[in-house]
Amino acid sequence: MKFIKLFSLLTVLFFFSRTTAQEFKLGKVSIAELQEKAHPKDSSAVAAILYKKGKSKIEYNDNDGFFLLTEVETRIKIYKKGGYDWANQSIRYYNVSNDSKESVYISDAVTYNLVNGKIEKTKLKSDGEFNEQVNKFRSRKKITMPNVKEGSVLEYKYTIKTLNIGMMPDWKFQSSIPVNFSEYITYIPEYYTFNAREKGYLFPKVSVVKNSKSVNISSKERTSGPGYVSSTSFSNDKFDYIETQTTYFLENLPAIKEEAFVNNIDNYTASIEQELSMVKPFNQPLKMYSTDWNSVVKTIYDYDDFGPELNKTGYFEDDLKAVLANVNTPEEKILVILNYVKSRVVWDEYYSYSCDKGVKKAYQEKTGNVAEINLMLTAMLRYAGLTANPVLVSTRSNGIPLFPNRTAFNYVIAAVETPNGNVLLDATDKYSIPNVLPLRTLNWLGRLIRKDGTSEEVDLMPKKVSSDNVFVTYAIDAEGKVNGKIRRQCTDFNAMVMRDNFSSLKEDAYLEKLENESNKIEISEYSRTNEKEILLPTIETFSFKGDNLTEVIGGKIYINPMLFFATTENSFKQETREYPIDFSYPFSDKYNITIQIPEGFAVETLPVPAVITMEDNLGGFKFNVAANGNSLQLAVSHQINEAIVSAEKYEMIKEYYKAMVAKETEKIVLKRI
């Protein structure tokens, strides 16, 4: 037993000898750091974080009680001009006027350069620091470091103070540039218990030390005696407690790179999340927070700005009765109520599962946040006799909700239970329909909450295949010029994406963009069908002509038969991949193309047909082309049957796309006869 204890002690001492062997302090920039021309382990890096150290400490004073203080200091090396953006730093913080309000202070912001062999310091001036309002709840403190050049080293420190102990910050060890050293330390009194969760594929070394601490609490009490004479007595009580100091440490971290079909790279970035799970203040009852998903959702449901809002119905009852007149089936009720809420209340573009002004006021003012709109939708569906419940969601930008905690979610939708499963609804998007949600919500799993406080996982990822069917006919003349017509029809999620594209630009701008993206074609006779009829497929048709769609070499015409629809580059370039492949939704792309070759020409070379099938019914590709006199008929299909594909299947996906690109870029060769 003594040997085991001795070994444990030596292990801890060895760890700290490594982490403290290289001391990092602000203001101690070395000439060697300034002389370094490239990162020693990544010569392509435009910049690197030489070190980043943070500590979050729960402290006490008589004015505030316990409060959370976080200090972060960072040193960054700039190698290339492409790294100049790292001179612009920002710290987001809450600016709401309650206990969650945060105060941010920036200090020790200095740029170091090597000038004639000597270190030159340029301090940040007041005009390089400013605040920016992000939304009604958040602001951003921004700095622009001065005198930045290739070779510069930047340093800065910031401090965040808040009375909300539960707002322990997340700590990201990795970044989009290499990180040489990253350390995060938390100091937590025994009265608070946090759950620490690690994300990513690189895990920090962790050490824990118990410190004996004490706090003096001063108080005063005013008393009245005989003859209304008052007196004030003062007391000073000392409380001893144990503080847990936890150190997380990683070094030599590679840059984390964006890859194709990743919903949010932060999901896979090495980081630590802290969630307050339990509080037991001095001589007070224990208070539980997030321990499992059921306790999380119960806590959220009991919030005044969530559960009670679902019980309010008086503000819409008369209007809804009129809307539902002569509407009988559940399917009709769902659609009518969804469309009514979308037409009645406009989304103010704020994400939240909590109401701001409340459902009644949002209904009256005809504008509201996500919670107000979709909790209102849920209440109306219940009033109509349907089994409807809210579903908590984390948007793609917010990350995958991997661990039980209240901040895992930032959004709420509605679900109606039917014999065929849940029908998912979101009334914030004018183009959404039942089970076709805005892309921002397609983020793995949500959490459905029932009236009795129970909850269950809800799969948010679509199973139905969305189609994109393209019909093309075109003719090639003897000079290689192309004239043709296109009809494109999209369903479900593809249709929603198309409608978003239509609405984001005026028609002239949309057509100009389409022409430029289609190898500078010229479009005429353009029309759309079902742009507003959102239950029907979108259809667009147009005529086109192009002078740059073929190559004429030595009297022969070379043409890619798919024209500008061909996939010309494999998005999957990495040798290996650790992240799942996120296609958002299953899809099927089909192309039926008829080609008229010019008089006096014949086919010299024609691509051979191909069929590629992936394992486990993941998807497949078919390519077939046939000649019939002066006409060629091409049929191409590409289908992916799963919204999310595990990283284990990356090699198969990569090879599939490689073969598909090779086939779609093959050319037909026409020769004179």
C-alpha positions in Angstrom: 0.0 0.0 0.0 2.9 2.4 0.9 4.5 1.6 -2.5 1.2 2.5 -4.3 0.9 5.8 -2.5 4.6 6.6 -3.2 4.2 5.7 -6.9 1.1 8.0 -7.2 3.0 10.9 -5.6 6.0 10.4 -7.9 3.6 10.4 -10.9 2.1 13.7 -9.9 5.5 15.2 -9.2 6.7 14.0 -12.6 3.7 15.6 -14.3 4.3 18.9 -12.7 8.0 18.8 -13.4 7.1 18.5 -17.1 4.5 21.2 -17.1 6.6 23.7 -15.2 9.9 23.0 -16.9 9.0 25.7 -19.5 7.7 28.8 -17.8 5.4 31.0 -19.7 4.9 34.6 -18.5 3.5 37.7 -20.2 6.3 40.1 -21.1 9.0 37.4 -21.4 9.1 37.1 -25.2 12.4 35.7 -26.4 14.6 36.7 -29.3 14.4 33.1 -30.5 10.5 33.3 -30.7 10.8 36.5 -32.8 13.4 35.0 -35.1 11.4 31.8 -35.8 10.5 31.9 -39.5 8.2 28.9 -39.7 6.4 26.6 -37.2 8.8 23.6 -36.5 6.0 21.0 -36.9 3.8 22.7 -39.5 5.6 24.8 -42.1 2.3 25.7 -43.7 1.0 27.4 -40.6 0.3 31.1 -41.0 0.5 31.6 -37.3 0.6 29.6 -34.1 -0.4 29.9 -30.4 2.8 29.7 -28.5 1.0 29.3 -25.3 -2.5 29.8 -23.8 -3.1 29.6 -20.1 -6.4 30.1 -18.3 -7.7 29.8 -14.8 -11.3 30.0 -13.5 -11.6 30.6 -9.8 -14.6 30.8 -7.5 -13.8 33.6 -5.0 -15.7 35.4 -2.3 -16.2 39.0 -1.1 -18.7 40.6 1.2 -20.3 42.7 -1.6 -20.8 39.9 -4.1 -20.7 36.7 -2.2 -19.2 33.9 -4.3 -18.3 35.0 -7.8 -16.5 33.4 -10.8 -13.3 35.0 -12.1 -11.7 33.8 -15.3 -8.3 35.0 -16.4 -6.8 34.1 -19.8 -3.4 35.0 -21.2 -2.2 34.2 -24.7 0.9 34.5 -26.8 0.6 34.2 -30.6 3.3 34.1 -33.3 2.7 35.5 -36.8 4.6 33.7 -39.5 2.9 34.9 -42.7 0.6 37.6 -44.0 -2.2 35.1 -44.0 -1.9 35.1 -40.2 -2.6 38.8 -39.8 -6.2 38.1 -38.9 -4.9 36.7 -35.6 -4.2 40.3 -34.6 -7.9 40.8 -34.3 -9.3 39.1 -31.1 -12.7 39.2 -29.6 -14.2 38.0 -26.3 -18.0 37.3 -26.2 -19.8 38.0 -23.0 -23.3 38.4 -21.5 -24.5 41.9 -21.1 -27.9 41.2 -19.6 -28.8 43.2 -16.4 -29.0 40.3 -14.0 -26.7 37.9 -12.2 -25.5 36.5 -15.5 -24.0 39.8 -16.5 -20.3 39.6 -17.2 -17.6 42.2 -17.0 -14.6 42.0 -19.3 -11.2 43.6 -18.8 -8.3 43.5 -21.3 -4.8 44.2 -20.2 -1.1 43.6 -21.2 -1.9 43.7 -24.9 1.5 44.2 -26.6 3.0 43.5 -30.1 6.6 42.5 -30.1 8.9 42.8 -33.2 12.6 42.3 -33.7 14.2 45.5 -35.0 18.0 45.7 -35.6 18.5 42.7 -33.3 16.5 44.3 -30.4 13.0 43.6 -29.1 10.6 46.5 -29.9 7.3 46.7 -27.9 4.1 48.4 -29.2 1.3 48.6 -26.6 -2.4 48.5 -27.5 -3.9 52.0 -27.4 -7.5 52.8 -26.4 -8.5 53.3 -30.1 -7.6 49.6 -30.7 -10.2 48.3 -28.2 -14.0 48.6 -28.6 -17.3 46.9 -27.8 -19.7 45.5 -30.3 -23.3 44.5 -29.6 -24.0 41.0 -30.9 -27.7 40.7 -29.8 -29.9 41.8 -26.9 -28.1 39.3 -24.6 -24.5 39.3 -25.8 -21.7 41.7 -26.6 -18.2 41.3 -27.9 -15.1 43.0 -26.6 -12.7 43.4 -29.6 -9.1 44.4 -29.9 -6.9 45.0 -32.9 -3.2 44.6 -32.1 -0.9 47.3 -33.4 2.2 47.2 -35.6 1.7 43.6 -36.8 4.2 42.2 -39.3 5.5 38.8 -40.4 7.5 37.6 -37.5 5.6 39.5 -34.8 4.7 38.0 -31.5 1.4 39.1 -29.9 0.4 39.0 -26.2 -2.8 39.9 -24.4 -4.7 39.0 -21.3 -8.4 39.3 -20.4 -10.4 38.8 -17.3 -14.1 38.0 -17.0 -16.1 38.3 -13.8 -19.6 37.1 -13.2 -21.9 36.4 -10.2 -23.3 33.4 -12.1 -21.1 30.6 -10.8 -22.7 28.2 -13.3 -21.1 30.1 -16.2 -17.8 28.2 -16.1 -16.3 28.8 -19.6 -15.6 26.0 -22.1 -11.8 25.7 -22.8 -10.6 24.9 -26.3 -7.2 23.4 -26.4 -7.1 23.1 -30.2 -7.4 25.9 -32.8 -7.3 26.3 -36.6 -3.6 27.0 -36.1 -1.0 24.9 -34.2 -1.0 25.3 -30.4 2.3 24.6 -28.7 1.1 24.7 -25.1 -2.4 25.0 -23.5 -3.3 24.8 -19.9 -6.5 25.4 -18.0 -6.9 25.3 -14.2 -10.1 25.5 -12.2 -10.3 26.3 -8.5 -13.7 25.1 -7.1 -14.8 25.3 -3.4 -16.4 22.1 -1.9 -19.8 23.8 -2.0 -19.9 23.5 -5.8 -19.8 20.4 -7.9 -19.2 20.5 -11.7 -19.3 17.8 -14.3 -16.3 18.1 -16.6 -16.7 16.7 -20.1 -14.0 16.2 -22.7 -14.6 16.6 -26.4 -12.5 15.8 -29.4 -9.8 13.1 -30.2 -7.0 14.5 -28.1 -7.3 14.3 -24.3 -5.5 16.5 -21.8 -3.4 15.3 -18.9 -5.3 16.0 -15.7 -4.0 16.5 -12.1 -6.0 17.3 -9.0 -4.8 19.0 -5.8 -6.9 19.7 -2.6 -6.2 23.0 -1.0 -7.3 24.1 2.5 -9.0 27.5 2.2 -11.0 29.8 4.5 -13.3 32.8 4.0 -14.2 35.6 6.4 -17.8 36.7 6.2 -18.6 40.0 7.7 -22.2 41.0 8.7 -23.9 43.7 10.6 -27.2 43.8 12.5 -29.2 46.8 13.6 -31.3 46.5 16.8 -33.7 48.8 18.6 -33.6 49.2 22.4 -35.7 51.1 25.0 -36.6 54.6 24.0 -36.2 53.7 20.3 -32.4 53.9 20.6 -30.9 51.7 17.9 -27.5 50.1 17.9 -25.5 48.2 15.2 -23.5 45.1 16.0 -20.8 43.7 13.7 -19.7 40.1 13.4 -17.0 38.3 11.5 -17.4 34.6 10.9 -14.6 32.4 9.5 -15.5 29.3 7.4 -12.9 26.7 6.5 -13.4 24.7 3.3 -11.6 22.5 0.8 -10.8 23.9 -2.7 -10.3 21.5 -5.6 -7.6 22.6 -8.0 -7.8 20.8 -11.3 -5.2 21.3 -14.0 -5.8 20.3 -17.6 -2.8 20.3 -19.9 -1.9 19.6 -23.6 1.0 20.5 -25.8 2.1 20.3 -29.4 -1.5 20.3 -30.8 -1.9 20.2 -34.5 -4.2 22.7 -36.3 -7.7 21.4 -36.6 -8.7 21.7 -40.2 -12.2 22.2 -41.7 -13.2 19.2 -43.8 -16.1 18.7 -46.2 -19.4 17.6 -44.8 -18.7 18.4 -41.2 -21.7 20.1 -39.5 -19.6 21.9 -36.8 -15.8 21.4 -36.4 -16.2 22.5 -32.7 -17.8 19.1 -32.0 -14.5 17.5 -32.6 -12.1 20.1 -31.3 -10.1 19.0 -28.1 -11.9 20.9 -25.3 -13.3 20.8 -21.8 -16.9 21.7 -20.9 -17.9 22.4 -17.3 -21.6 22.1 -16.1 -22.7 23.0 -12.6 -24.5 19.9 -11.2 -24.8 20.5 -7.5 -24.6 23.4 -5.0 -24.5 23.2 -1.2 -23.8 26.6 0.3 -23.0 27.3 4.0 -25.6 25.6 6.2 -28.2 25.4 3.4 -30.0 22.5 1.7 -28.4 20.7 -1.2 -29.6 21.9 -4.7 -29.3 19.6 -7.7 -28.9 20.8 -11.3 -27.8 18.7 -14.2 -27.2 15.0 -13.4 -29.0 13.3 -16.2 -31.2 14.3 -19.2 -34.4 13.9 -17.2 -33.3 16.3 -14.5 -32.0 18.7 -17.2 -35.3 18.8 -19.0 -37.4 18.9 -15.8 -35.3 22.0 -14.8 -36.0 23.6 -18.1 -39.7 22.7 -18.2 -40.1 24.3 -14.8 -38.7 27.6 -15.8 -41.3 30.4 -15.8 -40.4 31.2 -19.4 -40.9 27.7 -20.7 -43.5 25.2 -19.2 -46.0 27.8 -17.9 -46.1 29.4 -21.4 -47.5 26.2 -22.8 -50.5 26.5 -20.6 -51.6 29.9 -21.9 -54.3 29.5 -24.5 -56.8 32.4 -23.9 -55.0 34.8 -26.3 -55.5 32.6 -29.4 -58.6 30.4 -28.7 -61.2 32.5 -30.6 -58.9 33.0 -33.6 -57.9 29.3 -33.7 -61.6 28.1 -33.6 -62.2 30.1 -36.7 -59.1 28.8 -38.4 -60.0 25.2 -37.6 -63.6 25.4 -38.8 -64.3 22.4 -41.1 -60.9 21.0 -40.4 -61.2 17.4 -39.2 -58.3 15.0 -39.7 -55.1 15.3 -37.6 -53.0 15.8 -40.8 -55.2 18.7 -41.8 -55.0 20.2 -38.3 -51.2 20.0 -38.2 -50.8 21.7 -41.5 -53.4 24.4 -40.9 -52.1 25.3 -37.5 -48.4 25.3 -38.7 -49.3 27.7 -41.6 -51.4 29.9 -39.3 -48.5 30.4 -36.8 -46.1 31.1 -39.7 -48.4 33.7 -41.2 -49.3 35.2 -37.8 -45.9 35.6 -36.0 -42.6 36.5 -37.7 -39.4 35.1 -36.3 -37.0 37.8 -34.9 -34.0 35.5 -35.6 -33.2 35.0 -31.9 -32.3 31.4 -30.9 -33.6 30.3 -27.5 -35.7 27.7 -25.8 -36.8 30.4 -23.3 -39.4 33.0 -24.0 -38.3 36.6 -23.9 -41.6 38.6 -23.9 -43.9 35.6 -23.7 -46.2 33.9 -26.1 -49.2 36.2 -25.6 -47.2 39.4 -26.3 -45.5 37.7 -29.3 -48.9 36.8 -30.7 -50.2 40.3 -30.2 -47.1 42.0 -31.6 -46.8 39.4 -34.4 -43.1 38.9 -33.8 -41.2 36.6 -31.4 -38.1 34.4 -30.8 -37.9 30.7 -31.5 -39.3 29.6 -28.1 -42.3 32.0 -28.4 -43.2 30.8 -31.9 -42.8 27.1 -31.4 -44.2 26.9 -27.8 -47.2 28.8 -29.2 -47.4 26.3 -32.0 -47.3 23.4 -29.4 -50.0 25.0 -27.3 -52.3 25.4 -30.3 -51.7 21.8 -31.4 -52.6 20.6 -27.9 -55.7 22.8 -27.9 -56.8 21.2 -31.2 -56.7 17.8 -29.5 -53.4 16.6 -30.8 -50.7 15.0 -28.6 -48.0 17.7 -29.0 -44.9 18.3 -27.1 -41.8 20.6 -27.3 -38.5 19.2 -28.4 -35.3 20.8 -27.2 -32.7 21.1 -30.0 -29.1 22.2 -30.3 -28.6 23.9 -33.6 -25.7 22.9 -35.9 -23.8 26.1 -34.9 -24.3 25.3 -31.2 -22.8 21.8 -31.4 -24.0 18.3 -30.7 -25.6 17.8 -27.3 -23.3 15.0 -26.1 -23.7 15.4 -22.3 -26.6 16.2 -19.9 -26.5 20.0 -19.3 -28.9 22.9 -19.6 -26.7 24.8 -22.1 -26.5 21.9 -24.5 -29.7 23.2 -26.1 -30.4 26.6 -27.6 -33.6 26.0 -29.7 -37.0 24.3 -29.4 -39.3 22.8 -32.0 -42.7 21.0 -31.8 -43.5 17.3 -32.2 -46.9 15.7 -32.7 -47.2 12.0 -31.8 -49.0 9.9 -34.4 -49.4 6.2 -35.0 -46.7 6.5 -37.7 -44.2 8.3 -35.4 -43.4 11.9 -34.5 -44.2 14.7 -36.9 -41.6 17.4 -36.3 -42.5 21.0 -36.9 -40.9 24.5 -36.9 -42.9 27.6 -37.5 -39.9 30.0 -37.7 -39.1 29.2 -41.3 -41.6 30.1 -44.0 -40.5 27.2 -46.2 -40.6 24.4 -43.6 -43.3 21.7 -43.8 -44.1 18.7 -41.5 -40.9 16.7 -41.1 -38.9 19.1 -43.3 -37.1 21.3 -40.8 -34.7 24.2 -41.3 -31.2 22.9 -41.9 -30.0 24.6 -38.8 -32.0 22.1 -36.6 -30.7 18.9 -38.3 -28.2 18.1 -35.5 -28.4 14.5 -34.5 -30.7 14.2 -31.5 -33.3 16.4 -29.7 -35.0 15.9 -26.4 -38.8 15.6 -26.3 -40.5 16.8 -23.0 -43.9 15.6 -21.9 -46.3 17.3 -19.5 -45.5 14.7 -16.8 -41.8 15.7 -16.9 -40.6 12.6 -18.7 -38.4 12.9 -21.7 -37.0 10.8 -24.6 -34.5 11.2 -27.4 -35.8 12.3 -30.8 -33.9 11.5 -33.9 -33.7 14.8 -35.9 -32.0 13.4 -38.9 -34.2 12.8 -42.0 -34.7 9.4 -43.3 -36.7 10.2 -46.5 -34.6 10.8 -49.6 -34.9 14.3 -51.1 -34.7 14.3 -54.9 -33.1 16.6 -57.4 -34.2 15.6 -61.0 -32.7 17.4 -63.9 -33.8 17.0 -67.5 -31.6 18.5 -70.2 -31.7 18.6 -74.0 -29.1 20.4 -76.0 -27.6 20.6 -79.4 -24.0 21.1 -80.4 -23.2 23.0 -83.7 -20.1 22.4 -85.9 -18.2 25.2 -84.0 -18.8 23.6 -80.6 -21.5 26.1 -79.5 -24.3 24.7 -77.3 -28.0 25.5 -77.2 -30.4 23.8 -75.0 -33.2 23.6 -72.4 -33.2 22.6 -68.8 -36.0 21.5 -66.4 -35.1 21.0 -62.8 -37.5 19.6 -60.1 -36.6 19.3 -56.4 -38.5 17.8 -53.5 -38.5 18.0 -49.7 -35.2 19.4 -48.3 -33.8 20.1 -51.8 -36.9 22.1 -52.5 -36.5 24.1 -49.3 -32.9 24.9 -50.2 -34.1 26.0 -53.7 -36.8 28.3 -52.2 -34.2 29.8 -49.8 -32.0 30.5 -52.9 -34.9 32.0 -54.8 -35.9 34.3 -51.9 -32.3 35.4 -51.1 -31.9 37.3 -54.4 -33.9 39.2 -56.9 -34.5 37.2 -60.0 -32.0 39.2 -62.1 -29.3 38.7 -59.5 -30.2 35.0 -59.1 -30.0 34.4 -62.9 -26.6 36.2 -63.1 -25.3 34.1 -60.3 -26.7 30.9 -62.0 -25.0 31.9 -65.3 -21.7 32.5 -63.6 -21.8 29.3 -61.8 -22.7 27.4 -65.0 -19.6 28.2 -67.0 -20.8 31.6 -68.2 -23.9 30.4 -70.0 -26.6 32.8 -71.2 -30.1 32.1 -69.9 -33.4 33.0 -71.5 -37.1 32.0 -71.1 -36.7 31.5 -67.4 -39.7 30.4 -65.3 -40.5 29.0 -61.9 -43.3 26.8 -60.7 -44.5 26.1 -57.1 -42.3 28.7 -55.6 -44.9 29.5 -53.0 -46.8 26.1 -53.0 -44.4 24.6 -50.4 -46.0 21.2 -50.3 -45.2 20.7 -54.0 -41.8 20.2 -55.7 -40.0 23.3 -57.0 -39.6 23.5 -60.7 -37.5 25.8 -62.8 -37.1 25.8 -66.5 -35.0 27.8 -68.9 -33.2 27.9 -72.2 -29.5 28.4 -72.4 -26.6 28.8 -74.8 -22.9 28.7 -74.2 -19.8 29.3 -76.2 -17.4 27.8 -73.6 -18.9 24.4 -72.9 -16.8 22.4 -75.4 -13.2 22.4 -76.8 -12.6 22.2 -80.5 -9.1 20.8 -81.2 -7.8 19.6 -84.6 -11.3 19.5 -86.1 -12.6 17.4 -83.2 -15.1 18.5 -80.5 -14.5 17.5 -76.9 -17.4 17.8 -74.5 -18.3 16.8 -71.0 -21.8 15.4 -71.6 -23.0 16.6 -68.1 -21.9 20.1 -68.9 -21.8 22.3 -65.7 -23.6 19.6 -63.7 -20.6 17.3 -63.5 -18.9 16.8 -60.1 -15.3 17.8 -61.0 -13.6 17.6 -57.7 -13.5 15.0 -54.8 -14.4 16.8 -51.6 -12.7 14.1 -49.6 -9.0 14.7 -49.8 -7.7 13.7 -46.4 -5.8 10.4 -46.0 -7.8 9.5 -42.9 -10.7 11.1 -41.1 -11.8 11.1 -37.5 -15.1 12.9 -37.9 -18.4 11.6 -39.1 -19.5 12.6 -42.6 -22.6 14.8 -42.4 -24.7 15.1 -45.6 -27.6 16.8 -43.7 -30.2 14.6 -45.3 -30.4 11.6 -47.7 -30.6 12.7 -51.3 -30.9 11.5 -54.9 -29.5 13.4 -57.8 -30.7 12.2 -61.3 -29.8 13.6 -64.7 -31.5 12.7 -67.9 -29.7 14.3 -70.8 -30.3 14.2 -74.5 -27.6 15.5 -76.8 -27.9 16.3 -80.5 -24.6 16.1 -82.3 -23.9 18.3 -85.3 -24.4 17.2 -88.9 -21.2 15.9 -90.4 -19.9 14.6 -87.1 -19.9 11.1 -85.5 -18.9 9.8 -82.1 -15.3 8.8 -81.9 -15.1 8.2 -78.2 -17.9 7.5 -75.8 -17.6 6.9 -72.0 -18.4 3.3 -71.0 -21.3 2.7 -68.6 -20.5 2.3 -64.9 -22.2 1.2 -61.7 -20.8 1.8 -58.2 -22.6 0.4 -55.2 -21.5 1.0 -51.6 -21.8 -1.5 -48.8 -24.7 -1.5 -46.3 -27.0 0.2 -48.8 -25.2 3.5 -48.2 -25.7 4.6 -51.7 -24.8 4.2 -55.3 -23.8 5.8 -58.6 -25.0 4.8 -62.1 -23.7 6.2 -65.4 -25.1 5.1 -68.7 -24.7 6.6 -72.2 -26.0 5.3 -75.5 -25.8 6.5 -79.1 -28.6 6.4 -81.6 -27.8 8.1 -84.9 -27.1 11.7 -84.3 -28.6 11.6 -80.8 -26.9 10.6 -77.5 -28.9 9.6 -74.4 -27.2 10.0 -71.0 -28.7 8.8 -67.6 -26.8 9.5 -64.4 -27.8 9.0 -60.8 -26.0 9.6 -57.5 -27.8 8.7 -54.3 -26.8 8.8 -50.6 -29.2 7.0 -48.2 -27.9 8.1 -44.8 -27.7 11.6 -43.4 -24.7 10.8 -41.2 -22.0 8.3 -42.1 -19.5 7.1 -39.5 -15.8 7.9 -39.9 -15.1 4.1 -40.3 -16.7 4.3 -43.7 -14.6 7.3 -44.8 -12.3 5.3 -47.1 -15.3 3.8 -48.9 -16.9 7.2 -49.3 -13.6 8.7 -50.5 -13.1 6.0 -53.2 -16.8 6.2 -54.2 -16.5 10.0 -54.9 -13.1 9.5 -56.6 -14.7 7.0 -59.0 -17.7 9.2 -59.5 -15.6 12.3 -60.3 -13.5 10.3 -62.8 -16.6 9.1 -64.6 -18.5 12.4 -64.6 -15.4 14.2 -66.0 -14.9 11.8 -69.0 -15.5 13.5 -72.3 -17.2 12.6 -75.5 -15.1 13.1 -78.6 -16.8 13.9 -81.9 -15.0 13.7 -85.2 -15.8 14.9 -88.7 -17.1 12.3 -91.2 
